[in-house]
Amino acid sequence: MAGYYDIVLGLVPVALLGITAALTVVGVSLTSAVPIGAFVALGIIGHSMFVNSPVDQRDESGPSHTPARAD
């Protein structure tokens, strides 16, 4: 099953190429369509990095790291 980041990696080129192609077909010039497609791809990347950021999952069965007390 594909995870969130697998979908993100697939959506980046789809957004860049697909939106650029769709806007070009609609009549937007290529010099305007490419930055719009790139902005959407950048938004997808930004969402995956900052909103739904990857985190290391701690192994619950292992020892926990508690800070040493300096008392």
HUUR-V277766 format. One record per residue. N is the residue number from 1. D_FIRST is the distance of its C-alpha to the first C-alpha in whole Angstrom. Layout:
n	d_first
N	D_FIRST
N	D_FIRST
//
This chain:
n	d_first
1	0
2	4
3	6
4	10
5	12
6	9
7	10
8	14
9	14
10	14
11	16
12	19
13	20
14	19
15	21
16	24
17	25
18	24
19	26
20	29
21	29
22	29
23	32
24	34
25	34
26	35
27	38
28	37
29	38
30	36
31	37
32	36
33	33
34	31
35	32
36	31
37	27
38	27
39	28
40	25
41	23
42	25
43	24
44	20
45	21
46	23
47	21
48	18
49	21
50	23
51	22
52	19
53	20
54	18
55	19
56	20
57	19
58	22
59	22
60	24
61	25
62	27
63	30
64	31
65	32
66	35
67	38
68	41
69	44
70	47
71	50
//
